[in-house]
């Protein structure tokens, strides 16, 4: 009996060691800080006040199997041969554009103030909701690993908090946009506007709304931005044309998707006095 007792005690001591396992990529992603916890957590909280909703359309997030048992994020640098073999344009495999857009949006003061909601709609019709407390990896290699894990597991959770940082949600994106919201697509072929004046006009319209009990600018403003190297996805029915009310051009020259994201954030930060 004493021998059995000592063995049982030994197993009890060793138990925590046996439970240890190598952390996955999603567990190595930093969770939200104390300041991040002040950001509205639920979708309803984020949509029931003055906010900007950005939908990144036609994001090039596709998984490919390059060797036995390994999945990678399809991109034009590492998979040129595979793209050429399948007759695909390398410009269509640009997940780095989505990475640049996410860094521009998530690092913005508008997002840190809790006034930004982000969705990603991939070329394969996968819709992804992004939590504002996500700290997107700085390097593309780490971002690619995170994207592959997201597409496989359908969600990415914070390592040290009970928070889902990214998750796949059901289509279409329209059901997540509040009724009555103003919805616009950005395209160089759209109606030419000065974004600062355009944003101020939307603010004035919301403030002058005579509807009883409605707060000024309570309905978010939605912008659909194509996360592509060329073309205008917002003109395509599957990628924005079905839900936007108008297509606008904020510059006479073609801008990168990340630059468009920064312009939108900058103008509403100025308009709402964020910083």
N, C-alpha and C positions, 0 to 999 in steps of 0.2 A: 504493500500500500504506500509506504513512504516513497518508494521508487516511482510509482505511478503519479503521485502527487507532484514530485519534482519535475517529471516530464510535462505534466499539465501546466505547471507554472512556467516552464521554459517555453511552451507553445504560446502562452499568453504574452510573454515578453516579446517573442519574435513576431507576433501577429502584425503589429504596425509596420514592421519592416517588409513583410510579405505584401502588404497593401500598396506599397509604393510602386509607381509605374512611370514610365517616361512620359513627359508632358507632350500633348499634341500641339500642333501649330496654333489652334484656336485658344488653347489654354495659356499660350505664351503671349497672346495679345492682351495688352493692359486693359483692365476694366475701368469703369468711370470713377473719377475722384469725388471727394466730398462736394466740390463745386459743381461737378457734372450732375450730381444727384438732384440739384435744384431745377434742372431742366425738366419740363413736363414729360411724364413717362408714357401716358396712354395716347393713342391716336386722337381720341376725342379732345384731350387737353391741348394737343398741339394744333388742332384745327378750329378750336372755338375762340380764337383771338386773332390779332393782327399778325399774319404770317405770310411768308413766301413759300410756295411749293414748287420745287424743281423736279421735273421728270426727265431723266437722261434717257433718250430714245435710241434704240438700235445699238446698244452696247455690245461690243464684240467679246463676249465671254462664252467661250466654247472649250470643252474638254476634249483632248485627243489622247489616245494611247500610243505611245511611241516605242515602248518596249514592254516586255512581259510584266504585267501587273502594275505598271506605272502610268499615272495620268498626269498630263501637263496642260497648262492653259495655252491654247493655240495662239501663236503670235508670229509676226512676219520675220522676226530675227532668228528664231530657233527652228522654224518649220517651213523654210522656203521650199525645200524639195517636196514636202508633202503637199503644199499648196499648189505648186506647179504640176505635180502628178495628177491632181484632181481638177486642174483647169481653173483655179480660183485666183482672184486678184489679191496680191499681197497687201494692198491697201485696205482690204476688208477685214484683215486680221490684226487689228490695232487695239488690243486691250489696254495699252499704255495711255490711250486717250481717256478712257474711263477712270484710270488711276489718277491722271492729272486733274480731271474734273472733281473727283472726290476730295483730293487734297485742297483744291481751291475752295470748295464749298464748306467742308468740315473745319478748315482752319480759319474761316471768316468770322469776324466779330458778330455778324448777323446770326450765325449758327450758335456761337457761344452765348448769345443773349437769348437763345431759345425761340428764335423767330424764323426758323428754317426747317422745312420738311423735305426729305429727299427720297425719290424712288428711282430705281434703275430698271429699264425694260430692255431685255436682251434681244439679239437678232433671232434667237430661237424661241421668242415669245415667253420668256421666263421673267416674272415680275418680282423685284426684290425691294423690300423696305429697309431703309438705313436709319439706324438710331443716331440721334445727334451727338451722343457721347462717344461714338466710335473714334478711335485714334487710328486712322488708316496707316498702314506701314509706309515708311519713307522710301524704301527701295522697291523697284518693280518686281524683283524676284520674290520677295516676301509677300507682296500683294498677290502675285500669281498663285502662290501656294494657298493663300487665304481664300482666293476666288474658287479654286478647285475644291477645297474642303467645303465651302458654302454650297456649291452646286451638287456635291455628293450627299451632304448631310442635311441640306435644306435650311440650316440655320447655323449661326455662329454666336456662342454665348461668351460672356465676359468670364475671365478666369477667377476673379475675386469678388464677384457680385452677381446677384440673381438678375441678370439683365441680358436680353437678347440683342446683340449689336447689329446683326443683319439676319434677315429671314426671307425665304421665298413665300410669297403670298399668291392667292388665286387671282387670275385675270377677270375682268379688265381693270385698268387703273382708274377708270371713271367712277367706280363705286367707292373709291377712297377719297374722291374729291367732293367737298361739300356742295350741296345744291346752291346755286346762285353765285358761285365763285366766278371771277373773271379769268378766262383761260386764253393764253396766247402762245404762239409758236415763234421761235426765232429763226429767220432765214434771210439771206442776203437778197432774195427775190421778193420779200414782203414789203408792206407799206413802210416807207422811210419815216422814222421818228427820232427825236432826241430823247434818249431814255430818261433823262432827269425830268424833262417837261412831261413826258408820258406818265411817269410814276406819280408826279405831282397832280396830274389831271385825274388819275384813278383815285388818289387820296381825297381830292375835292369832291368827286362824285359820291364816294362812300360817306363823307361827312355830311353832305347835303341830302342824304337819303331820308325821306320823310317817314319811312316805316316806323311805327311806334315800337319802342322798346329795343331798337337795334342800335348797337354801339357803332361808332365811327370805324370804318375799315375792319369790321368784325369778320368779314368773309375773306379768306386768303386769296392771294393772286397766284395763279398757276402759270409757270413758264415751261414749255417743252423745248428741250435743247438736244439736237442730234449729236451724239458722242461718236462721230465718224470723221474720217479723214477727208472725205469729199461727198458731195450730194446733200440733199435736204430731206431727211426722213420725215419731217413734220408735214410734208405734202402727201405722204403715203397714208392711206386709211388705217393700216395696221399700226402705224407708229406716230399717231398724234392728230392726223387730219379729222378723225371722228369726234374728237372732244374739244379741240380748240375753236374759239370763235373768230380769231383773226391771226394772220401771220404778219409779223412786223420785222423790220430791219433796223438795227441799232447802229449800223455803220455801212458806208457805201462800199467798203472792201470786205472780203471774206475774213472772218476771224476764227481762231481756233475755238473749240468747244470750251476749253478751260478759260479762255479770255472772256467769252460770253458769260460764263458762270461768275467770274470776278466782277464784271460790269454790273450784272443784276444785283449782286450782293452789295457792291459799293454804293449804288444809287439809293437802295432802300435803307442802308445804314445811315446815309446822309439825311434822307427824308424823315426817318423816324428818330433821328438823334441818338443812334446807338453809340457812335463814337466820332 
